Amino acid sequence: MRLTADHVRVTVPATAGNLGPGFDALGMALGVADEVEVRALASGDVTIEVEGEGAGSLPEGEDHLVVQALRVALDHVKAPQVGLHVRCVNRIPHGRGLGSSAAAVVAGITAARAMIAEPEALGAAVALKLATVFEGHPDNAAPAIYGGATVAWQDADGAHASPLMIAEGIETAVLIPGSVLPTKQARSVLPAQVPHLDAAFNVGRAALLVNALAGRPEDLFAATEDRLHQTYRADVMAAAMSMMAHVRSQGLAAVVSGAGPSVLVIGEDLAAAGLETGEPDWARGIGGQNWHVVHTVERVPGAAAQRL
């Protein structure tokens, strides 16, 4: 496979995994995105520039996730490896359950797709399989690639995903705290087994959530109940649990976003409920944190690339 573009720009959205009951399966793209610009170099050098989240702390060479994913994608289609200059403008908060690592992986794969002669060789289905090898589960990578909301699963052939219908009028607002929680720590507190009744409960709620998103917003509150992961993580994300309880006490469908500690709210007319983008006064101090809100009204598109 030949490289036919040596300068590309990619945008990839933040994502919320799980959506409450859909553990490691359901996900949704959110209204904040990273931007990555990649130049192919004649030399074998790799240079990384990072602006925003992770500046000064992320790897600056071959260990950077964007570079790793791009290399894997080029190898997958037997394209030549080249030197790289990568500039990342990171707007997705790190360690907050907003899919920042999935966004980096998807950005690398999407950049490779834009650089090769036959982009369809790295289409969405292939990109998801490659990204899931990095992530271990596809619930963040799927909406980062497809946009909107998705349901994803894995079998012997790898990861798969299907876009979900989101009815007009359904919005999201994500409440982002100042604290961070590494995904590895959040997953480490989950039990190896759960009661059969709790598993059955989540199956029903996840199915209800798919239906609610498609046009029954009155069911969103019940549809976002969970017994598989949120309560088990309460001790390592006390602030998130406090905020989720506060928002749900107002009758709004709130869940922990991915592995936390951000909190996702799904519903209608969320600005009227005090969930406009910004730092609302009412949220200050809940769980000992100050919270920033990102309110998204329209369906968020998935990763996109432009040849420069």
C-alpha positions as CSV (number, residue, x, y, z in Angstrom):
1,M,0.0,0.0,0.0
2,R,1.4,3.4,-1.0
3,L,1.3,6.6,1.0
4,T,-0.3,9.3,-1.0
5,A,-0.6,12.1,1.6
6,D,2.2,13.3,3.8
7,H,0.2,15.9,5.9
8,V,-3.2,15.3,7.5
9,R,-5.3,16.7,10.2
10,V,-7.7,14.6,12.3
11,T,-10.4,15.4,14.8
12,V,-11.7,12.8,17.3
13,P,-14.5,13.4,19.9
14,A,-14.5,12.6,23.6
15,T,-16.7,9.7,24.5
16,A,-18.6,8.3,27.5
17,G,-18.6,4.6,27.9
18,N,-21.2,2.3,29.6
19,L,-24.0,4.9,29.8
20,G,-24.9,3.3,33.1
21,P,-26.2,-0.2,32.5
22,G,-24.3,-1.0,29.2
23,F,-21.0,-1.9,30.8
24,D,-18.3,-2.2,28.1
25,A,-20.9,-2.1,25.4
26,L,-22.8,1.2,25.1
27,G,-21.1,4.5,24.4
28,M,-21.7,8.0,23.2
29,A,-19.7,10.7,21.5
30,L,-19.5,14.0,23.4
31,G,-19.1,17.6,22.3
32,V,-15.4,18.1,22.9
33,A,-12.7,16.9,20.5
34,D,-8.9,16.5,20.2
35,E,-7.2,17.7,17.0
36,V,-4.1,15.9,15.7
37,E,-1.9,17.0,12.8
38,V,0.5,14.5,11.3
39,R,3.4,15.1,8.8
40,A,5.4,12.3,7.3
41,L,9.1,12.9,7.3
42,A,11.8,11.6,5.0
43,S,14.0,10.9,8.0
44,G,13.2,8.3,10.6
45,D,12.7,10.9,13.3
46,V,9.6,11.1,15.5
47,T,8.8,14.4,17.1
48,I,5.7,15.2,19.2
49,E,4.2,18.5,20.1
50,V,1.4,18.5,22.7
51,E,-0.8,21.5,23.5
52,G,-3.4,21.3,26.3
53,E,-4.1,18.2,28.2
54,G,-1.0,16.1,28.9
55,A,1.5,18.8,27.8
56,G,4.8,18.0,29.4
57,S,3.8,14.6,30.7
58,L,2.9,12.5,27.7
59,P,5.6,10.4,25.8
60,E,7.3,12.4,23.1
61,G,8.4,9.6,20.8
62,E,7.4,6.2,19.6
63,D,5.7,5.5,22.9
64,H,3.0,8.1,22.2
65,L,-0.4,6.4,21.7
66,V,-1.1,8.3,18.5
67,V,2.2,7.1,17.0
68,Q,1.8,3.5,18.2
69,A,-1.7,3.3,16.7
70,L,-0.6,4.9,13.4
71,R,2.3,2.4,13.1
72,V,0.0,-0.5,13.8
73,A,-2.5,0.7,11.2
74,L,0.2,1.2,8.5
75,D,1.6,-2.3,9.2
76,H,-2.0,-3.7,8.9
77,V,-2.2,-2.5,5.3
78,K,1.5,-3.1,4.6
79,A,2.2,0.6,4.0
80,P,5.7,1.9,4.6
81,Q,6.7,3.3,7.9
82,V,8.0,6.9,7.9
83,G,9.4,9.5,10.2
84,L,6.6,11.6,11.9
85,H,6.0,15.0,13.2
86,V,2.8,14.9,15.3
87,R,1.1,18.0,16.8
88,C,-1.7,17.2,19.3
89,V,-4.1,19.8,20.5
90,N,-5.7,17.9,23.4
91,R,-9.0,19.3,24.7
92,I,-10.4,16.0,26.1
93,P,-9.6,15.9,29.8
94,H,-7.4,13.0,30.8
95,G,-8.2,10.6,33.6
96,R,-11.8,11.7,33.8
97,G,-13.7,8.9,32.1
98,L,-14.0,10.7,28.7
99,G,-12.2,8.3,26.4
100,S,-9.0,10.3,26.0
101,S,-6.9,7.2,25.4
102,A,-9.4,5.8,22.9
103,A,-9.4,9.2,21.1
104,A,-5.6,9.1,20.8
105,V,-5.7,5.5,19.4
106,V,-8.5,6.4,16.9
107,A,-6.6,9.5,15.9
108,G,-3.6,7.5,14.9
109,I,-5.6,5.0,12.9
110,T,-7.6,7.7,11.2
111,A,-4.4,9.6,10.3
112,A,-3.0,6.5,8.7
113,R,-6.3,6.0,6.8
114,A,-6.0,9.5,5.4
115,M,-2.4,9.0,4.4
116,I,-2.7,5.8,2.4
117,A,-3.8,5.3,-1.3
118,E,-6.8,3.2,-0.4
119,P,-8.5,4.6,2.7
120,E,-11.2,2.0,2.6
121,A,-8.6,-0.6,3.7
122,L,-8.8,1.1,7.1
123,G,-12.5,1.7,7.2
124,A,-14.6,1.9,10.4
125,A,-14.9,-1.8,11.0
126,V,-11.2,-2.4,10.7
127,A,-10.4,0.7,12.7
128,L,-12.6,-0.6,15.5
129,K,-10.8,-3.9,15.6
130,L,-7.4,-2.3,15.7
131,A,-8.4,0.2,18.4
132,T,-9.9,-2.5,20.6
133,V,-6.6,-4.3,20.6
134,F,-5.2,-1.3,22.3
135,E,-8.2,-0.5,24.6
136,G,-9.3,-4.0,25.5
137,H,-12.9,-3.1,25.2
138,P,-14.7,-1.2,22.4
139,D,-17.3,1.0,24.2
140,N,-15.2,4.2,23.8
141,A,-13.5,3.5,20.5
142,A,-16.9,2.7,18.8
143,P,-18.5,6.1,19.3
144,A,-15.2,7.8,18.7
145,I,-15.2,6.2,15.2
146,Y,-18.9,6.2,14.3
147,G,-20.1,9.2,16.2
148,G,-23.4,9.4,18.0
149,A,-24.3,6.5,20.3
150,T,-23.2,2.9,19.6
151,V,-23.5,-0.6,20.9
152,A,-20.3,-2.6,20.6
153,W,-19.4,-6.3,21.2
154,Q,-16.6,-8.7,20.7
155,D,-16.4,-12.3,19.3
156,A,-13.8,-14.6,17.9
157,D,-13.5,-12.2,14.9
158,G,-12.7,-9.2,17.1
159,A,-14.8,-6.1,17.9
160,H,-17.9,-5.0,16.2
161,A,-20.3,-2.0,16.6
162,S,-23.6,-0.8,15.4
163,P,-24.8,2.9,15.6
164,L,-27.9,3.6,17.7
165,M,-30.7,5.9,16.9
166,I,-30.8,9.1,19.0
167,A,-34.1,10.9,18.8
168,E,-34.2,14.6,18.1
169,G,-34.2,16.6,21.3
170,I,-32.1,14.3,23.4
171,E,-29.0,16.1,24.7
172,T,-26.0,15.3,26.9
173,A,-24.2,17.3,29.6
174,V,-21.0,16.0,31.1
175,L,-19.9,17.3,34.5
176,I,-16.1,17.2,34.8
177,P,-14.4,17.4,38.2
178,G,-10.9,18.6,38.9
179,S,-9.8,15.2,40.3
180,V,-8.7,12.3,38.1
181,L,-9.1,8.6,38.4
182,P,-6.9,6.2,36.3
183,T,-9.0,3.7,34.4
184,K,-6.8,0.8,35.7
185,Q,-7.7,1.7,39.3
186,A,-11.4,2.1,38.6
187,R,-11.5,-1.4,36.9
188,S,-9.4,-3.0,39.7
189,V,-12.2,-2.6,42.3
190,L,-14.8,-4.5,40.2
191,P,-15.6,-8.0,41.4
192,A,-14.9,-11.1,39.3
193,Q,-18.5,-12.2,39.7
194,V,-21.8,-10.5,40.3
195,P,-25.2,-11.9,41.4
196,H,-27.4,-13.3,38.7
197,L,-30.2,-10.9,39.7
198,D,-28.0,-7.9,39.2
199,A,-26.9,-9.1,35.7
200,A,-30.5,-9.7,34.7
201,F,-31.4,-6.2,36.0
202,N,-28.7,-4.6,33.8
203,V,-29.7,-6.5,30.7
204,G,-33.2,-5.1,31.1
205,R,-32.0,-1.6,31.7
206,A,-29.6,-1.6,28.8
207,A,-32.3,-2.8,26.4
208,L,-34.6,-0.1,27.8
209,L,-31.9,2.6,27.3
210,V,-31.6,1.7,23.6
211,N,-35.3,2.2,23.2
212,A,-35.3,5.4,25.3
213,L,-32.6,7.0,23.2
214,A,-34.6,6.2,20.1
215,G,-37.5,8.3,21.2
216,R,-38.8,7.6,24.7
217,P,-37.0,10.1,26.8
218,E,-39.5,9.6,29.6
219,D,-37.8,6.2,30.2
220,L,-34.2,7.6,30.4
221,F,-34.2,7.8,34.2
222,A,-35.1,4.2,34.8
223,A,-33.0,3.1,31.8
224,T,-29.8,4.5,33.3
225,E,-29.9,2.5,36.5
226,D,-27.0,0.2,37.1
227,R,-26.0,-2.6,39.4
228,L,-22.8,-3.9,37.8
229,H,-20.1,-1.3,38.3
230,Q,-21.0,2.1,39.7
231,T,-21.7,1.1,43.3
232,Y,-18.6,-1.1,43.4
233,R,-16.5,1.9,42.4
234,A,-18.1,4.2,45.0
235,D,-15.1,4.2,47.3
236,V,-12.6,5.4,44.6
237,M,-14.9,8.0,43.1
238,A,-16.9,9.5,46.0
239,A,-17.2,12.9,44.3
240,A,-18.8,11.3,41.2
241,M,-21.2,9.3,43.3
242,S,-22.2,12.5,45.2
243,M,-22.8,14.4,42.0
244,M,-24.7,11.6,40.4
245,A,-26.9,11.2,43.4
246,H,-27.5,15.0,43.5
247,V,-28.5,15.2,39.8
248,R,-30.7,12.1,40.0
249,S,-32.5,13.6,43.0
250,Q,-33.6,16.3,40.5
251,G,-35.2,13.6,38.3
252,L,-32.5,13.7,35.7
253,A,-30.8,10.6,34.1
254,A,-27.2,10.8,35.4
255,V,-24.5,8.1,35.3
256,V,-20.8,7.9,35.8
257,S,-19.1,8.6,32.5
258,G,-17.0,5.5,31.6
259,A,-14.6,4.7,34.5
260,G,-15.3,8.1,36.0
261,P,-15.0,10.4,37.8
262,S,-17.0,12.6,35.4
263,V,-20.8,12.4,35.4
264,L,-22.9,12.2,32.3
265,V,-26.5,13.5,32.1
266,I,-28.8,12.4,29.2
267,G,-32.1,14.2,28.7
268,E,-34.1,17.0,27.1
269,D,-33.7,20.8,27.5
270,L,-30.7,20.4,29.9
271,A,-29.8,24.1,29.9
272,A,-33.1,24.8,31.7
273,A,-31.9,22.4,34.4
274,G,-28.7,24.4,34.9
275,L,-26.5,22.3,32.7
276,E,-25.2,24.8,30.2
277,T,-21.6,24.8,29.3
278,G,-19.5,26.5,32.0
279,E,-19.0,26.2,35.8
280,P,-22.5,26.4,37.4
281,D,-22.7,27.9,40.9
282,W,-25.0,25.1,42.1
283,A,-22.3,22.5,41.4
284,R,-19.5,24.1,43.4
285,G,-18.4,21.9,46.3
286,I,-20.5,18.9,45.6
287,G,-18.3,15.9,46.5
288,G,-15.6,18.4,47.5
289,Q,-15.0,19.4,43.8
290,N,-15.6,22.2,41.4
291,W,-17.3,21.0,38.3
292,H,-17.1,22.1,34.6
293,V,-20.0,21.3,32.3
294,V,-19.9,20.5,28.6
295,H,-23.4,20.6,27.2
296,T,-24.0,19.0,23.8
297,V,-27.2,19.5,21.8
298,E,-26.6,18.0,18.4
299,R,-25.4,14.4,17.5
300,V,-21.6,14.4,17.6
301,P,-19.8,13.1,14.5
302,G,-17.1,10.5,14.7
303,A,-13.4,10.8,13.8
304,A,-12.7,12.8,10.6
305,A,-9.6,13.5,8.6
306,Q,-8.5,16.1,6.1
307,R,-5.5,16.0,3.8
308,L,-3.5,19.2,3.9
